[in-house]
Amino acid sequence: MRPPRILRTASFRLAALFLLLFTASAVVLGGAVFWMTHASLIQQMQARVRAAEGHFAEADQKGGAAALIAHVQKYSRGAGALDYLVQSPAGVRIAGQLPMVGEHRGWLHLTAMDQDGAKRVLAYAEQLPDGVVVAVGDDLSRVRRADDAVLRAVALSIAVTILLGGVGGIWLSRVFLHRVDAMSRTAEAIIDGDLGQRIPLRGSGDDLDRLAETINRMLDRIGKLLAGVREASNNIAHDLRTPLSRLRQHLEEARGRTGALADHEQALESAKAEVEALLGTFAALLRIAEVEAGAQRAAFCRVDLSAVVDTVAEAFAPSAEDEGHPLTADIVPGVSVHGDKELLTQMLVNLVENALRHTPRGTEVRLSLRREGRTALLSVEDNGPGVPAAERQQVLRRFYRLDQSRTTPGSGLGLSLVAAVAELHGATLRLNDAGPGLRVVVTLGVVGDAPVSASEASRATV
């Protein structure tokens, strides 16, 4: 038969272990107290006996056997009096109630008789210069009573320790079991499909509360990822329907045409363009998935962000000028970050392309990189129509496009990749009003002479 569940919990076993240690400590401490108390009482008794022994020697020097007899008669009466013996050199009792000691000298354990019966006595026997033997003894029952009192106190303390420890262990186990059951119920509900369940917190800030907070954050993250997957699936089904329909139409037209070869080639070129657009969309989705998985974080190294921004600005400047978008750059040299150079370049390229593609001709695009303390502020700004405040977070979602941007090329994944790269680098991504236009600011942690970890970069403040 298995023991009750509460007795099988880790908390109860831990409490039982501590109870065993406390009990052993109480036993050791009680034994030490008992030994020290007993030794102290014996020392006091021996000191009292030796002091009385000295008085006998003084009496013998002053008056001989008569003085010894008088001394015994004087000090052997009254409560708590010592027991005495005066024995002649021939071994004959002269005075006192202690048993004869014969040839024994020094400390002795004797059994004496009084009105209450036999009693154990600690005695000291000594021979005086004239050959008379005197012995003084003290009743050991006082020490025995003190020993019994100490033993009862120790036993009581051990019993109280066991009782309180057992009750406390059961109470702690019940509390622990209740918390674990709450976690189990939450996990079972999530397994059954209720992803909105979270582990309740007590607000005590203890280990279980911190564990529950961590698990809840993990569940929030999982829920966010699942929501993203569902949203991406819905967006893929919705946004890819149109290019697939056009592809099918082009192929049907190519099959149905009986005209010149040039017509067939034109239809096939249109189909090829649609296929390339679809492949580009799926490549962008795979790229976002790779970035969000965080696998490339292991390859992070020191990156000269100033050089990256300068390279992108030089690459886009001619084409931007041709399209009527003056491109300017204000770059502080020597700004380095810890990250992936390829991803940081892709992030900046997407921001510049987004500004060029979705703003009218004549819009100015400005790149800026500056340093503030331990952070680098990278911004791409334009003076175009901008993005409404209510939609600035929405444009970071996959396939989301503003109404005025639906007629422009693109899949709606550029800013989603920017957001994924920023999160991978522990950066802060903000979309602000440039008055007019849009300002996208990415804040990253910078490194000095030595590279820092990604966690240090993620703690960079704005």
C-alpha positions as CSV (number, residue, x, y, z in Angstrom):
1,M,0.0,0.0,0.0
2,R,1.4,3.3,-1.0
3,P,1.7,6.1,1.6
4,P,-0.6,9.1,1.4
5,R,0.3,11.5,-1.5
6,I,1.2,14.3,0.9
7,L,3.9,12.1,2.5
8,R,5.4,11.5,-1.0
9,T,5.9,15.2,-1.8
10,A,9.4,16.7,-2.1
11,S,8.5,19.4,0.5
12,F,7.5,16.8,3.1
13,R,10.7,14.8,2.5
14,L,12.7,18.0,2.8
15,A,10.8,18.9,6.0
16,A,11.4,15.4,7.4
17,L,15.1,15.7,6.7
18,F,15.3,19.0,8.5
19,L,13.3,17.6,11.3
20,L,15.7,14.7,11.6
21,L,18.6,17.2,11.7
22,F,16.9,19.4,14.2
23,T,16.1,16.4,16.4
24,A,19.7,15.1,16.2
25,S,20.9,18.6,17.1
26,A,18.5,18.8,20.0
27,V,19.7,15.4,21.3
28,V,23.3,16.5,21.0
29,L,22.6,19.9,22.6
30,G,20.6,18.2,25.4
31,G,23.3,15.7,26.1
32,A,25.9,18.5,26.3
33,V,23.6,20.5,28.7
34,F,23.1,17.4,30.8
35,W,26.8,16.6,31.0
36,M,27.8,20.2,31.8
37,T,25.1,20.5,34.5
38,H,26.0,17.2,36.0
39,A,29.8,18.0,36.0
40,S,29.1,21.4,37.5
41,L,27.0,20.0,40.4
42,I,29.7,17.3,41.1
43,Q,32.4,20.0,41.2
44,Q,30.3,22.1,43.6
45,M,29.7,19.0,45.8
46,Q,33.4,18.2,45.8
47,A,34.3,21.7,46.7
48,R,31.9,21.7,49.6
49,V,33.2,18.4,50.8
50,R,36.9,19.5,50.6
51,A,36.1,22.7,52.5
52,A,34.5,20.7,55.3
53,E,37.5,18.3,55.3
54,G,39.8,21.3,55.9
55,H,37.8,22.3,59.0
56,F,38.4,18.8,60.5
57,A,42.1,19.2,60.1
58,E,42.0,22.5,62.0
59,A,39.8,21.0,64.8
60,D,42.2,18.1,65.2
61,Q,45.2,20.4,65.5
62,K,43.4,22.4,68.2
63,G,41.8,19.7,70.4
64,G,42.5,16.2,69.1
65,A,39.8,13.5,69.0
66,A,37.5,15.4,71.5
67,A,37.4,18.4,69.1
68,L,36.7,16.1,66.2
69,I,33.7,14.6,68.0
70,A,32.4,18.0,68.9
71,H,32.8,19.2,65.3
72,V,30.8,16.2,64.0
73,Q,28.0,16.7,66.5
74,K,27.8,20.4,65.7
75,Y,27.7,20.2,61.8
76,S,25.8,16.9,61.3
77,R,22.5,18.4,62.3
78,G,20.1,20.4,60.1
79,A,18.7,20.2,56.7
80,G,21.3,19.7,53.9
81,A,24.0,18.8,56.4
82,L,26.9,16.8,55.3
83,D,27.6,13.2,56.6
84,Y,30.8,12.5,58.6
85,L,33.0,9.8,59.9
86,V,35.8,9.8,62.4
87,Q,37.7,6.6,62.5
88,S,40.6,5.7,64.9
89,P,43.9,4.5,63.7
90,A,42.8,1.0,64.8
91,G,39.8,1.2,62.6
92,V,37.2,1.9,65.3
93,R,34.4,4.3,64.8
94,I,34.8,7.4,67.0
95,A,31.9,9.5,65.6
96,G,29.7,10.0,62.5
97,Q,27.2,8.1,60.5
98,L,29.1,7.2,57.4
99,P,30.1,3.6,56.8
100,M,33.6,2.6,57.8
101,V,36.2,3.3,55.1
102,G,38.9,0.9,56.3
103,E,42.1,1.5,54.4
104,H,40.4,3.4,51.5
105,R,41.4,7.0,51.0
106,G,40.4,9.8,48.6
107,W,37.1,10.0,46.8
108,L,34.6,7.2,47.5
109,H,31.0,6.3,46.6
110,L,29.3,5.0,49.8
111,T,25.9,3.9,50.8
112,A,24.7,5.5,54.0
113,M,21.6,5.1,56.1
114,D,19.3,7.9,57.4
115,Q,15.7,8.3,58.6
116,D,14.5,7.9,55.0
117,G,16.5,4.8,54.3
118,A,19.6,4.1,52.2
119,K,21.2,6.8,50.2
120,R,24.2,7.2,47.9
121,V,26.9,9.5,49.2
122,L,30.0,11.0,47.5
123,A,32.7,11.0,50.2
124,Y,36.3,12.0,50.6
125,A,38.4,10.1,53.2
126,E,41.7,11.5,54.6
127,Q,44.1,10.5,57.3
128,L,45.2,13.2,59.7
129,P,48.8,13.5,61.1
130,D,47.9,11.7,64.4
131,G,46.6,8.7,62.4
132,V,42.9,9.5,62.8
133,V,40.9,9.0,59.6
134,V,38.1,11.5,58.8
135,A,35.6,11.2,55.9
136,V,33.1,13.8,54.7
137,G,30.2,12.9,52.3
138,D,27.4,14.7,50.5
139,D,24.1,13.2,49.4
140,L,24.1,12.4,45.6
141,S,20.3,12.5,45.5
142,R,20.4,16.3,44.8
143,V,22.5,15.7,41.8
144,R,20.2,12.9,40.7
145,R,17.2,15.1,41.0
146,A,18.9,17.8,39.0
147,D,19.9,15.3,36.3
148,D,16.3,14.1,36.1
149,A,15.0,17.6,35.7
150,V,17.5,18.3,32.9
151,L,16.6,15.0,31.2
152,R,12.9,15.9,31.4
153,A,13.5,19.3,29.9
154,V,15.6,17.8,27.1
155,A,13.0,15.2,26.4
156,L,10.2,17.8,26.4
157,S,12.1,20.0,24.0
158,I,12.8,17.1,21.6
159,A,9.1,16.1,21.7
160,V,8.0,19.7,21.0
161,T,10.6,19.8,18.1
162,I,9.2,16.6,16.6
163,L,5.6,17.8,17.1
164,L,6.1,21.2,15.6
165,G,8.4,19.9,12.9
166,G,5.9,17.3,11.9
167,V,2.9,19.7,11.9
168,G,5.0,22.3,10.0
169,G,6.1,19.7,7.5
170,I,2.6,18.6,6.8
171,W,1.4,22.2,6.5
172,L,4.2,23.1,4.1
173,S,3.5,20.0,2.1
174,R,-0.2,20.9,1.8
175,V,0.7,24.4,0.6
176,F,3.3,23.1,-1.8
177,L,0.9,20.4,-3.1
178,H,-1.8,23.0,-3.6
179,R,0.5,25.1,-5.7
180,V,1.7,22.2,-7.7
181,D,-1.9,21.0,-8.3
182,A,-2.7,24.5,-9.6
183,M,0.2,24.3,-12.0
184,S,-0.9,20.8,-13.1
185,R,-4.5,22.0,-13.7
186,T,-3.2,24.9,-15.8
187,A,-1.0,22.5,-17.8
188,E,-3.9,20.1,-18.3
189,A,-6.2,22.9,-19.5
190,I,-3.6,24.1,-21.9
191,I,-3.1,20.5,-23.2
192,D,-6.9,20.4,-23.8
193,G,-6.6,23.5,-25.9
194,D,-7.4,26.4,-23.5
195,L,-4.3,28.5,-24.2
196,G,-5.6,31.4,-22.2
197,Q,-5.0,29.6,-18.9
198,R,-2.3,31.0,-16.6
199,I,-0.8,29.8,-13.3
200,P,-2.3,31.9,-10.4
201,L,0.2,33.9,-8.4
202,R,0.1,34.4,-4.6
203,G,2.1,37.6,-4.7
204,S,4.6,36.3,-2.1
205,G,7.6,36.5,-4.5
206,D,8.8,33.1,-3.4
207,D,10.4,30.4,-5.6
208,L,7.1,29.0,-6.8
209,D,5.8,32.4,-7.6
210,R,8.9,33.2,-9.7
211,L,8.6,29.8,-11.4
212,A,4.9,30.6,-12.1
213,E,5.8,34.0,-13.5
214,T,8.5,32.4,-15.8
215,I,6.0,29.7,-17.0
216,N,3.3,32.4,-17.6
217,R,5.8,34.5,-19.6
218,M,6.7,31.4,-21.6
219,L,3.0,30.7,-22.2
220,D,2.5,34.3,-23.3
221,R,5.3,33.9,-25.7
222,I,4.0,30.6,-27.0
223,G,0.5,32.1,-27.4
224,K,2.0,35.0,-29.3
225,L,3.9,32.7,-31.6
226,L,0.8,30.6,-32.2
227,A,-1.2,33.7,-32.9
228,G,1.5,34.8,-35.3
229,V,1.4,31.4,-37.0
230,R,-2.4,31.5,-37.3
231,E,-2.3,35.1,-38.6
232,A,0.5,34.2,-41.0
233,S,-1.5,31.2,-42.2
234,N,-4.6,33.3,-42.7
235,N,-2.6,36.0,-44.4
236,I,-0.8,33.6,-46.7
237,A,-4.1,32.0,-47.7
238,H,-5.6,35.5,-48.3
239,D,-2.7,37.4,-49.9
240,L,-1.3,34.6,-52.0
241,R,-4.7,33.8,-53.6
242,T,-4.5,36.8,-55.9
243,P,-1.0,36.0,-57.4
244,L,-1.9,32.4,-57.7
245,S,-5.1,33.3,-59.5
246,R,-3.1,35.5,-61.9
247,L,-0.6,32.7,-62.4
248,R,-3.3,30.3,-63.3
249,Q,-4.9,32.9,-65.6
250,H,-1.6,33.5,-67.5
251,L,-1.1,29.7,-67.9
252,E,-4.6,29.2,-69.2
253,E,-4.1,32.1,-71.6
254,A,-0.9,30.6,-72.8
255,R,-2.5,27.3,-73.4
256,G,-5.6,28.8,-75.1
257,R,-3.7,31.0,-77.5
258,T,-3.1,29.8,-81.0
259,G,-1.4,33.0,-82.2
260,A,2.2,33.9,-82.7
261,L,5.1,32.5,-80.6
262,A,5.6,36.0,-79.1
263,D,2.2,35.9,-77.4
264,H,3.1,32.6,-75.8
265,E,6.4,33.9,-74.6
266,Q,4.7,37.0,-73.2
267,A,2.2,34.9,-71.3
268,L,5.0,32.6,-70.0
269,E,7.1,35.6,-68.9
270,S,4.1,37.0,-67.0
271,A,3.6,33.6,-65.3
272,K,7.4,33.5,-64.5
273,A,7.2,36.9,-62.9
274,E,4.3,35.7,-60.7
275,V,6.2,32.6,-59.7
276,E,9.3,34.7,-58.8
277,A,7.1,37.0,-56.7
278,L,5.6,34.0,-54.9
279,L,9.1,32.5,-54.4
280,G,10.2,35.9,-53.0
281,T,7.4,35.9,-50.6
282,F,8.1,32.4,-49.3
283,A,11.8,33.3,-49.1
284,A,10.9,36.3,-47.0
285,L,8.7,34.2,-44.7
286,L,11.5,31.6,-44.3
287,R,14.0,34.4,-43.5
288,I,11.7,35.8,-40.8
289,A,11.2,32.3,-39.3
290,E,14.9,31.8,-39.2
291,V,15.5,35.1,-37.5
292,E,12.7,34.6,-35.0
293,A,14.1,31.1,-34.1
294,G,17.3,32.9,-32.9
295,A,19.7,30.3,-34.4
296,Q,22.0,33.0,-35.7
297,R,22.6,34.5,-32.3
298,A,25.4,32.1,-31.7
299,A,27.4,33.7,-34.6
300,F,27.1,37.2,-33.2
301,C,30.3,39.2,-33.3
302,R,31.5,42.8,-33.3
303,V,30.0,44.8,-36.1
304,D,31.0,48.3,-37.3
305,L,27.5,49.7,-37.6
306,S,28.8,53.0,-39.0
307,A,30.4,51.2,-41.9
308,V,27.2,49.2,-42.5
309,V,25.1,52.4,-42.7
310,D,27.6,54.1,-44.9
311,T,27.7,51.2,-47.3
312,V,23.9,51.0,-47.6
313,A,23.6,54.8,-48.0
314,E,26.2,54.7,-50.9
315,A,24.5,51.8,-52.5
316,F,21.0,53.4,-52.6
317,A,22.0,57.0,-53.2
318,P,22.2,56.8,-57.1
319,S,19.0,54.9,-57.6
320,A,17.1,57.0,-55.0
321,E,18.2,60.1,-56.8
322,D,17.1,58.7,-60.2
323,E,13.6,58.0,-58.7
324,G,13.3,61.5,-57.3
325,H,14.1,60.6,-53.7
326,P,17.1,62.6,-52.4
327,L,19.0,60.4,-49.9
328,T,21.1,62.0,-47.2
329,A,23.1,60.4,-44.4
330,D,24.4,61.6,-41.1
331,I,26.7,59.0,-39.7
332,V,28.8,59.1,-36.5
333,P,31.9,57.1,-37.2
334,G,33.2,54.3,-34.9
335,V,29.9,53.0,-33.6
336,S,30.1,49.2,-33.1
337,V,27.4,46.8,-31.9
338,H,27.3,43.1,-31.1
339,G,25.3,41.2,-33.7
340,D,25.0,39.7,-37.2
341,K,26.3,42.0,-39.9
342,E,24.2,40.4,-42.7
343,L,21.0,40.7,-40.7
344,L,21.7,44.3,-39.7
345,T,22.4,45.2,-43.3
346,Q,19.2,43.5,-44.4
347,M,17.2,45.4,-41.7
348,L,18.6,48.8,-42.9
349,V,18.0,47.9,-46.6
350,N,14.4,47.0,-45.8
351,L,13.8,50.3,-44.0
352,V,15.3,52.3,-46.9
353,E,13.4,50.4,-49.5
354,N,10.2,50.9,-47.5
355,A,10.8,54.6,-47.4
356,L,11.6,54.8,-51.1
357,R,8.8,52.6,-52.3
358,H,5.8,54.0,-50.3
359,T,6.5,57.7,-50.6
360,P,5.8,59.9,-53.6
361,R,8.4,61.4,-55.9
362,G,10.3,64.3,-54.4
363,T,10.2,62.8,-50.9
364,E,13.5,63.2,-49.0
365,V,14.9,60.2,-47.2
366,R,17.4,60.7,-44.4
367,L,19.6,58.1,-42.7
368,S,21.0,58.9,-39.3
369,L,23.3,57.1,-36.8
370,R,24.4,58.6,-33.6
371,R,25.5,57.4,-30.2
372,E,24.0,58.3,-26.8
373,G,26.0,56.7,-23.9
374,R,25.9,53.0,-24.2
375,T,23.3,53.0,-27.0
376,A,23.3,53.6,-30.7
377,L,20.3,55.2,-32.4
378,L,19.8,54.2,-36.0
379,S,17.0,56.1,-37.8
380,V,15.4,56.2,-41.3
381,E,13.2,59.2,-41.8
382,D,11.2,60.6,-44.7
383,N,8.9,63.6,-45.1
384,G,6.2,61.7,-47.0
385,P,2.6,61.1,-46.0
386,G,3.7,59.0,-43.0
387,V,1.7,56.3,-41.2
388,P,-1.4,56.9,-39.0
389,A,-0.6,56.5,-35.3
390,A,-3.3,53.8,-35.0
391,E,-1.5,51.6,-37.6
392,R,2.1,52.1,-36.7
393,Q,2.2,48.8,-34.8
394,Q,0.0,47.1,-37.4
395,V,2.5,47.6,-40.2
396,L,5.0,45.4,-38.3
397,R,2.6,42.5,-38.8
398,R,3.2,40.1,-41.7
399,F,1.4,41.0,-45.0
400,Y,-0.2,44.1,-43.4
401,R,-0.3,47.0,-45.9
402,L,-1.8,50.4,-45.8
403,D,-4.6,51.3,-48.1
404,Q,-2.4,53.7,-50.1
405,S,0.3,51.1,-50.4
406,R,-1.7,48.3,-51.9
407,T,-1.0,49.4,-55.5
408,T,2.8,49.5,-54.9
409,P,5.0,46.4,-55.4
410,G,5.8,44.4,-52.3
411,S,4.5,41.6,-50.1
412,G,4.0,43.4,-46.8
413,L,6.9,41.5,-45.1
414,G,9.7,44.1,-45.1
415,L,8.9,45.7,-41.8
416,S,8.1,42.2,-40.3
417,L,11.6,41.2,-41.0
418,V,12.9,44.5,-39.5
419,A,11.0,43.8,-36.3
420,A,12.3,40.2,-36.2
421,V,15.9,41.3,-36.6
422,A,15.5,44.0,-34.0
423,E,14.1,41.6,-31.5
424,L,16.9,39.1,-32.2
425,H,19.5,41.8,-31.4
426,G,17.6,42.9,-28.2
427,A,17.0,46.3,-29.9
428,T,14.1,48.7,-29.5
429,L,12.1,49.5,-32.6
430,R,9.9,52.6,-32.6
431,L,7.8,54.2,-35.4
432,N,7.3,57.9,-34.7
433,D,5.8,60.9,-36.5
434,A,8.5,62.9,-38.3
435,G,6.1,65.8,-38.9
436,P,5.5,65.2,-41.7
437,G,6.5,61.7,-42.6
438,L,7.6,58.6,-40.7
439,R,10.7,58.2,-38.5
440,V,11.8,54.6,-37.7
441,V,14.3,54.4,-34.9
442,V,16.2,51.3,-33.9
443,T,18.1,51.5,-30.5
444,L,20.9,49.0,-30.0
445,G,23.5,48.5,-27.3
446,V,27.0,49.5,-28.4
447,V,30.3,47.8,-27.5
448,G,33.5,49.4,-26.5
449,D,37.0,48.0,-27.0
450,A,35.8,44.5,-26.1
451,P,32.6,42.7,-27.4
452,V,29.8,42.2,-25.0
453,S,27.1,39.6,-24.8
454,A,23.8,39.8,-26.5
455,S,22.1,40.0,-23.1
456,E,24.0,43.2,-22.3
457,A,23.0,44.7,-25.7
458,S,19.3,43.8,-25.0
459,R,19.5,45.8,-21.7
460,A,20.4,49.0,-23.6
461,T,18.0,51.8,-22.7
462,V,16.6,54.4,-25.0
